[in-house]
Amino acid sequence: MGLRVQEVSKTYPTGHSAVFRDLSFDLPRDGRLAILGRNGQGKSTLIKILGGVLAPSSGRINWTMTASWPIGLGGGFQGSLTGIDNMRFLARLYNRNFREIYDRVEDFAELGASLKLPVKHYSSGMRARLAFGLSLAIEFDCYLIDELVAVGDARFQEKCQRELFQHRAGRAFMMASHDTNLIAQHCSRALIIESGKAKMFDDIEEAVDIYTWLRAA
């Protein structure tokens, strides 16, 4: 297994009920897991916890493979630094060659001269392109995806999907998405979060059917 999640819960000190309680599941090194749930059920929260952006309230997360930061997360950058300077910082952090990272990000993200601007001036789409480009420039065993494949025009979306699902066919990923067609095409299992509880489905078509029903309810 590349990831083992044991009885993970997330609550906030606001008096409200938990986002979710006692989530447990495993992900093999080639696993492709969809995280499904209606808005507000905790999909993005779980992705952020797995990516180290948020801490769980309880439970254990054991990674034995490298994982990306949440690709759909626009944060994680130092806003006063340029796109290039953020690349330079991450190259040092991950002990990678800066020139190689720069060339790959510049080619993929298609941000051109905007890479010389402070990231705080980027639109959310530009931040997402930079985050996606960096995630692909620094190779990981597992990619955490939070709706980023919806960023950009149809051509750029196709480019993102090709990089993730074809060029990295042997990697693991977890994807939170409302796009049931994308889920059915690329995922082999699904975790549905509803009312603070979660259920794993090994049949992706069954999971999509139930999720579609929940959204319509």
C-alpha positions in Angstrom: 0.0 0.0 0.0 1.1 3.5 -0.8 -1.3 5.1 1.7 -3.2 4.0 4.8 -5.8 6.2 6.4 -7.0 5.0 9.8 -10.1 6.5 11.6 -9.4 10.1 10.4 -11.9 12.7 11.6 -12.1 16.4 11.1 -14.0 18.8 13.4 -13.9 22.5 13.8 -14.1 24.3 17.2 -17.3 26.1 16.3 -19.9 23.9 17.9 -21.0 22.4 14.6 -21.0 18.7 13.8 -17.9 17.0 12.4 -17.1 17.4 8.7 -16.5 13.6 8.7 -15.7 11.0 11.3 -13.6 7.8 11.3 -12.6 7.6 7.7 -10.5 4.5 6.9 -9.2 3.3 3.6 -6.1 2.2 1.7 -4.7 3.3 -1.6 -2.2 1.0 -3.5 0.6 2.5 -5.5 -1.3 2.3 -8.7 -4.7 3.1 -7.2 -7.1 5.6 -8.8 -9.6 6.7 -6.2 -12.5 9.2 -6.7 -13.7 11.2 -3.7 -17.4 12.0 -4.2 -19.8 14.0 -2.2 -22.2 16.9 -2.5 -21.0 20.4 -1.8 -20.0 20.9 1.8 -19.5 17.2 2.6 -15.7 17.4 3.0 -14.2 16.4 -0.3 -11.8 19.3 -0.5 -11.1 19.1 3.2 -10.0 15.5 2.9 -7.8 16.3 0.0 -6.1 19.1 2.0 -5.6 16.8 5.0 -4.0 14.2 2.8 -1.8 16.8 1.2 -0.7 18.2 4.6 -2.5 21.6 4.2 -4.8 20.8 7.1 -4.3 18.6 10.1 -6.8 15.9 11.0 -8.6 16.3 14.4 -7.9 12.6 15.1 -6.7 9.5 13.3 -3.6 8.4 11.4 -2.3 8.9 7.9 0.6 6.9 6.8 2.2 7.6 3.4 4.8 5.2 2.0 4.9 7.0 -1.4 5.4 10.6 -2.3 2.3 12.7 -2.7 1.7 16.0 -4.5 0.2 19.1 -2.8 -3.5 19.4 -3.8 -3.3 20.4 -7.4 -6.6 22.4 -7.4 -5.5 24.5 -4.4 -4.7 28.1 -5.4 -2.8 28.7 -2.2 0.6 27.5 -1.2 2.4 30.3 -3.1 4.1 33.3 -1.6 2.0 36.1 -3.2 4.7 38.8 -3.1 7.1 36.5 -5.1 7.0 36.1 -8.8 6.0 32.8 -10.4 9.7 32.3 -11.2 10.8 32.9 -7.6 8.1 30.5 -6.4 9.6 27.9 -8.7 13.0 28.6 -7.4 11.8 28.2 -3.8 10.2 24.8 -4.6 13.2 23.6 -6.5 15.3 24.2 -3.3 12.6 22.7 -1.1 12.4 19.5 -3.1 16.1 19.5 -4.1 15.4 19.7 -7.8 17.3 21.4 -10.6 15.7 24.9 -11.1 16.4 25.1 -14.8 14.6 21.8 -15.5 11.6 22.8 -13.4 11.5 26.3 -15.1 11.5 24.8 -18.6 8.8 22.3 -17.8 6.5 24.8 -16.1 7.0 27.4 -18.7 6.1 24.9 -21.5 3.1 23.4 -19.7 1.5 26.4 -17.8 1.6 28.8 -20.8 1.9 31.8 -18.6 4.6 33.6 -20.6 5.7 36.9 -19.2 3.2 36.6 -16.3 5.8 34.3 -14.6 7.8 37.5 -13.9 4.8 39.0 -12.0 4.0 38.6 -8.3 1.6 35.7 -7.9 -0.8 37.9 -5.9 -1.7 39.5 -9.2 -2.6 36.2 -10.8 -6.2 35.1 -11.4 -7.4 31.9 -9.9 -7.0 30.2 -13.2 -3.4 31.4 -13.6 -2.6 30.1 -10.1 -4.1 26.8 -10.9 -2.0 26.5 -14.1 1.1 27.3 -12.1 0.2 24.8 -9.4 -0.5 22.1 -12.0 2.7 22.9 -13.9 4.8 22.6 -10.8 3.1 19.4 -9.7 4.0 17.8 -13.0 7.5 19.3 -13.1 8.2 17.7 -9.7 7.4 14.1 -10.2 5.3 12.4 -7.5 4.1 8.8 -6.9 0.6 10.0 -6.1 -1.3 13.1 -7.3 -4.0 14.8 -5.3 -6.5 16.5 -7.6 -9.3 18.9 -6.6 -11.3 19.8 -9.7 -8.3 21.3 -11.4 -9.0 19.5 -14.7 -11.9 22.0 -15.2 -9.4 24.9 -15.4 -8.9 26.7 -18.7 -10.3 26.1 -22.2 -11.1 22.8 -23.8 -7.6 22.5 -25.3 -5.9 23.1 -21.9 -8.2 20.7 -20.2 -7.3 18.0 -22.7 -3.6 18.8 -22.1 -4.0 18.4 -18.3 -5.9 15.1 -18.7 -3.3 13.7 -21.1 -0.4 14.6 -18.8 -2.1 13.0 -15.8 -4.0 10.0 -17.1 -1.8 8.9 -20.1 1.8 10.1 -19.4 1.5 9.1 -15.8 -0.6 6.0 -16.2 1.3 4.0 -13.6 1.0 6.6 -10.9 -1.7 6.7 -8.1 -4.1 9.5 -7.8 -7.1 10.7 -5.7 -9.6 13.0 -7.4 -12.4 15.0 -5.9 -14.7 16.0 -8.8 -18.3 16.6 -9.8 -17.5 15.4 -13.3 -19.0 11.9 -13.3 -17.9 11.2 -16.8 -14.3 11.9 -15.9 -14.7 9.8 -12.7 -16.2 6.8 -14.6 -13.5 7.0 -17.3 -10.4 7.2 -15.1 -11.2 5.9 -11.5 -11.4 2.3 -10.4 -12.9 2.9 -6.9 -14.8 5.7 -5.1 -15.2 7.0 -1.6 -18.5 8.7 -1.1 -18.8 11.2 1.8 -22.3 12.0 3.1 -23.4 13.5 6.4 -20.1 12.9 8.1 -19.7 9.3 7.1 -17.9 7.6 4.2 -18.4 4.4 2.2 -15.9 2.8 -0.2 -17.2 1.4 -3.5 -15.1 -1.1 -5.6 -17.7 -0.8 -8.4 -17.2 2.7 -9.9 -20.4 2.6 -11.9 -22.4 1.8 -8.7 -20.7 4.7 -6.9 -21.5 7.1 -9.7 -25.1 6.0 -9.7 -25.5 6.6 -6.0 -23.7 9.9 -6.1 -25.9 11.1 -9.0 -29.0 10.1 -6.9 -27.6 12.0 -3.9 -27.1 15.1 -5.9 -30.6 15.0 -7.3 -32.2 14.3 -3.8 
